[in-house]
Amino acid sequence: MSTVHQSDDLSVLQSPDIQLIVHAIPQHIAEGITISSPPERREQTALKFFFTVPSLSDAREIAAELGGEVFTEQWSGPGFRVCNACDPEGNIFQVREETR
């Protein structure tokens, strides 16, 4: 994804498939948020993102380098393998590798 616009209040990220607007958390709310180390996994959220990656093993290495984690448990679906993952703040998402 590339950054299309950025300000103190938001970032607009874009790829050929999606545009994502990330709003800054208001200061009065941010003051009450604590990110533990390791982060507490937040699985009960309104959104869960799925990303197709060329390789689950490569995604696992890159995530670890950036402070996240791709979990070892895998599932298979029609034409793909999938793993849950966690970003450095504890947000859960999935990475999928095509198997065709």
C-alpha positions in Angstrom: 0.0 0.0 0.0 1.1 3.5 -0.6 0.3 6.6 1.4 -2.0 8.9 -0.6 -2.5 11.5 2.1 -1.2 12.0 5.6 -1.9 14.5 8.3 -1.8 14.6 12.1 -5.4 13.3 12.2 -5.4 10.6 9.6 -3.5 8.6 7.0 -5.0 7.4 3.6 -3.4 4.3 2.3 -4.2 2.8 -1.1 -3.4 -0.3 -3.2 -5.1 -1.4 -6.5 -7.6 -3.4 -4.4 -8.4 -1.1 -1.4 -8.3 2.3 0.0 -8.0 2.5 3.8 -8.4 5.6 6.0 -6.8 5.3 9.4 -8.0 8.0 11.9 -5.8 9.0 14.9 -7.3 8.1 18.2 -8.3 11.3 20.0 -5.8 12.3 22.8 -8.4 11.9 25.6 -9.0 8.3 24.6 -5.4 7.5 23.7 -4.4 8.4 27.3 -6.4 5.5 28.6 -4.9 2.9 26.3 -2.0 0.8 27.4 -0.2 -1.6 25.0 1.4 -4.3 27.1 4.5 -6.3 26.1 3.7 -8.8 24.7 0.4 -7.2 23.6 -2.9 -8.5 24.8 -4.6 -10.2 21.8 -7.7 -8.4 20.7 -9.8 -11.0 18.9 -13.3 -9.5 19.6 -13.3 -6.6 17.2 -15.7 -5.3 14.6 -13.3 -5.8 11.7 -10.9 -8.6 10.8 -8.6 -8.2 7.8 -7.4 -10.9 5.5 -4.3 -10.5 3.4 -3.1 -12.7 0.6 0.7 -13.3 0.8 3.1 -15.1 -1.5 4.4 -17.3 1.4 3.2 -17.9 4.9 6.7 -18.7 6.0 8.0 -15.4 4.6 5.1 -13.6 6.2 6.0 -15.2 9.6 9.6 -13.9 9.3 8.6 -10.4 8.3 5.9 -10.1 11.0 8.5 -11.1 13.6 11.0 -8.5 12.4 8.3 -5.8 12.7 7.1 -6.9 16.2 4.1 -9.0 15.2 3.5 -12.7 14.9 2.0 -15.2 12.4 0.7 -18.1 14.5 1.8 -21.7 13.6 -1.8 -23.2 13.5 -2.9 -23.4 9.9 -6.2 -24.2 8.1 -6.8 -25.2 4.5 -9.6 -24.0 2.3 -10.3 -24.3 -1.4 -7.1 -23.1 -3.0 -5.4 -21.6 0.0 -3.8 -22.1 3.4 -4.4 -19.6 6.2 -3.0 -18.5 9.6 -4.1 -16.0 12.1 -1.6 -13.3 13.0 -1.2 -10.5 15.5 0.2 -7.0 15.0 2.4 -5.3 17.6 -0.7 -3.7 19.2 -2.5 -7.0 19.6 -4.9 -6.7 16.6 -5.7 -10.1 15.1 -5.8 -10.6 11.3 -5.3 -13.4 8.8 -2.7 -14.2 6.1 -3.6 -16.5 3.2 -1.3 -18.3 0.8 -2.7 -19.6 -2.4 -2.0 -23.3 -3.0 -3.1 -23.7 -6.6 
